[in-house]
Amino acid sequence: MTDLILVLGDQLSPDLASLAASSPQRAEIVMAEVAAEARYVRHHKKKIAFTFAAMRHFAEELRASGWTVHNTRYDPTSPCPDLASAVSERLEQTRYDRLIVTEPGEWRLKQEMDTWQARFGVDVLICEDTRFLASHGEFERWADGRKQLRMEYFYREMRRRTGLLMEGDKPAGGKWNYDAENRKPAVGDLFMPQAPRYRPDALTREVLDLVGTHFADHIGQLEPFVLAVTRKDAEAARDHFIARALPAFGDYQDAMLSGEDFLYHSLLSTYLNAGLLDPLDLCKRAEAEYRAGRAPLNAVEGYIRQIIGWREYVRGIYWREGPDYVRRNALGADRPLPEFYWTGDTDMACMSAAIGQTLEHGYAHHIQRLMVTGTFALLAGVDPFELHEWYLAVYTDAYEWVEAPNVIGMSQFADGGLLGSKPYAASGAYIDRMSDYCGSCGYKVKDKTGPQSCPFNSLYWDFLDRNQGALRGNPRLGPVYRNWDRMSEDKQDAYRARARDVLAKL
């Protein structure tokens, strides 16, 4: 039997299920840099460069392990249009008895692959992606019959299953979650760890020249390009985080600081989501730091929760809810995405900082995404699908399985509360508490209304006012609506008027 194995650009793992289903002796591998995947949203230049370069290096890694690899590189004069075309070309050149793929991370590709057996006339085996710790079936069994699918309870189950940070059947330290200790604002520190930087080799340099020339119309800055594109360098980045940044990660994971784009964050999600790193290995290494007394429990628990809790949970939600999830719009938000999301050209210091570093690095940390760019879009009533496509385009770690639930569910409440118990709506006071952005802003965060007031302040109350029909019955918002009801009519009208002015200028 001769197998053809298709490996996608976010499946750069030697223990991939499709590789395990065959062997170098009876299979060949096809990889392809195709136009459809590079352009279905206007991906950040760094994301395209990272993906193509990492694919090329992984092809070399596979060849060194004995595999025969057919790697179709992007040809600007005659680009391969899509994955189906890349597979079809191989099937026309060589007779294979079976096509093997590992399940893709997006519904659009899964639905297409389901048609390939009839289309190509060859047996197609779609393997479940075993790089995740919870299978589809396991998540379904956990979710079945529950009225609320809250991440916290899923996370506890994952802790029990993996044994991570457990003392027998009890959580280490006596609590499951130390998030309350992880909300400290940061200050400038000469000893703050610097993000690791990797010099592009000749293979990566070829990719950078290609992207700079043929994807010039895409968003973001291509140079300097310092991302790891090999497993060796990704592992070096992992070791740097574990040794240098993990001990302070917990305290400052929600903090934002001007001029410090990375703080104590791991910067590993791009490598993890592409397959260059293993999630359980990361968690075990973090746990070992706690056991050895080199990292505090709040930092290690917070990091592990992001991986075996949140990351696994949002994947489960994505596949459980189906392909229409990205189009949900429970609040009926329909405002076009403001142009400054693509340029960073805004007088709001927090938005300018978060978008600016996104354009530069293809990166912003989770609070900048959720509580700055996400919260502004929520308050302004931006169409959640437009925002979803923006997040999918601009971040190097974004794939739909992880990005869509974070945006549609957590950030925009567009799934009506399936994922989150209430909208993540906040005024400028939150940003002022967790950052130093407001001190350099042209708007005044202490002003509630008026032409110089922080736009978040009036938009917060306007959002609650115009969505009363959907949100007033939410028990977690009861005290907020009581505050609104106690305001004088003149004060309410002042908030509405300022909000109208802000929205009109978008």
C-alpha positions, 0 to 999 in steps of 0.5 A, a space after each residue: 500500500 502507498 499512502 499520501 499524507 497531507 500536512 498543513 501549515 499548522 500541523 508541524 509536529 513529528 507526532 502528528 496523527 496522520 504521520 503515525 498512521 503510516 510510515 516513511 517506508 509506505 508513504 509520501 508527504 505533500 505540503 503546499 504553500 497555497 494562495 487560498 490559505 495565504 489570502 482568505 483573510 488579509 493575513 499579517 505579513 509576519 504570519 504568512 512569512 512565519 507559516 511558509 518559513 516554518 513549513 519549509 524547515 519542517 519539510 527539511 526536518 521530515 526529510 532528515 527523518 526518512 520521509 519523502 516530502 513533496 513541498 510545493 512552494 508559493 510560486 507568484 507566477 503560477 500559484 497553487 490555488 488551494 489545498 485540493 489542487 495540491 493534492 490533485 496534482 500529486 494524485 495525477 502524478 503518482 498512484 496512491 492507495 490512500 490519502 491521509 490527513 490530520 483533521 484541520 483546525 477550521 470548519 471550512 477545511 473539514 467540510 471540504 476534506 469530507 468531499 475528497 474521497 468522492 472527488 478524488 476516487 481514493 480512500 481518505 482517512 481523516 485522523 483526529 488531531 491527537 495533539 490536543 488533550 481533550 478529544 471531541 468525544 471527551 469534550 462532548 461527554 463533559 458538555 452533555 446535559 450541562 446548562 452552562 458550559 463554564 471553562 472553570 469546571 472543564 479546567 478542573 476536570 482537565 487538572 484531574 485527568 492530567 494530574 497537573 498541580 494536584 496533591 492526590 485528589 486536591 489542587 496544589 495549594 488548596 485552590 483551583 484558581 489563583 487568578 485573583 492574585 494575577 491582576 497587578 499593574 506593572 511598572 518599568 523595570 530594567 530587569 524585565 526579560 527581553 523577548 528572544 530574537 532569532 536571525 533569519 537563515 537563508 531559507 527564511 530570507 527567501 520567504 521574507 523576500 517573497 512575502 515582501 514582494 508579493 504580499 505587500 498589500 497585506 497588513 503589518 510590518 514584515 521587518 524586523 522578522 525575529 520569530 523562531 521558525 524551527 523546532 529547535 528555536 521554538 524550544 529555545 524560546 520555551 526555555 527562555 520563558 520558563 527560566 526568565 519570565 514565568 516567575 513573574 508571569 502570574 502577577 503581571 499577566 493582565 498588566 499593560 505598559 507603554 513601551 513594553 509590548 511583551 512584559 512577562 508573557 511567554 510569546 509561545 502561542 504562535 509556535 504552540 498553535 503551529 505545532 512546533 511545541 507540545 502543550 502537555 510538555 509546556 505544562 509539565 515544564 511549568 509545573 516542575 518550576 513550581 515543584 522546584 521552588 523556582 516559580 510561585 503557584 499563582 504564576 504556574 497555575 495561571 499559565 497551565 490554566 491558559 493551556 489545558 483550561 482555556 485553549 482546550 475549552 475554546 477548541 471544544 466549543 468551536 467544534 461543538 457549536 458548528 460552522 455557523 458559530 462565527 456568524 452569531 450576533 446575539 446583540 444585533 451589532 452591525 457597525 462596520 469595523 473602524 478604519 483605525 483597526 487597520 492603521 492604529 491611527 487614533 487619539 485613544 492611547 490604549 487603542 493606538 498602543 494595542 493596534 500599533 504593536 499588533 501591526 508591528 509584531 502580529 502580537 498583543 497579549 490577551 488583555 490588550 485583545 479582550 479589554 482594549 480592542 475587543 471591549 471597544 468593538 463591543 461598546 461601539 456595536 461593531 459587527 462581530 463577524 468583521 471583528 472576527 476576521 480582523 483578529 484572524 488576519 492580524 495575529 500570528 497565533 490566530 487560527 479559527 478554532 482558537 480565535 473565533 470562540 475568543 472573539 464571538 463568545 468571550 469578547 463580543 458576547 455574540 453567542 448570547 452567553 454560551 461561553 461567558 456569563 456576561 459581556 466583558 464591558 468596561 469603562 476607561 477605569 479598568 484600562 487606567 487601573 491596569 496600564 499607564 496608557 491613560 497618562 499620555 492620552 489626549 482624552 481624560 479618563 476621569 471625565 465621564 462626559 464632554 468632548 475630552 472625556 474618555 470614549 470608553 466611559 460614555 460608550 460603556 453606559 450607552 452600550 448597556 442602555 441600548 442593549 437593555 432588552 438583551 442584558 437587563 435580565 442578566 443577574 451579573 448586570 443587575 447592580 450595574 443597571 440599578 446604578 444606571 436607573 439611579 442616574 438623573 435623566 440629564 446625566 443619562 442624556 449626557 452619556 448618550 450625547 457623548 456616545 453619539 458624538 464618538 460613534 459619529 466620528 468612527 
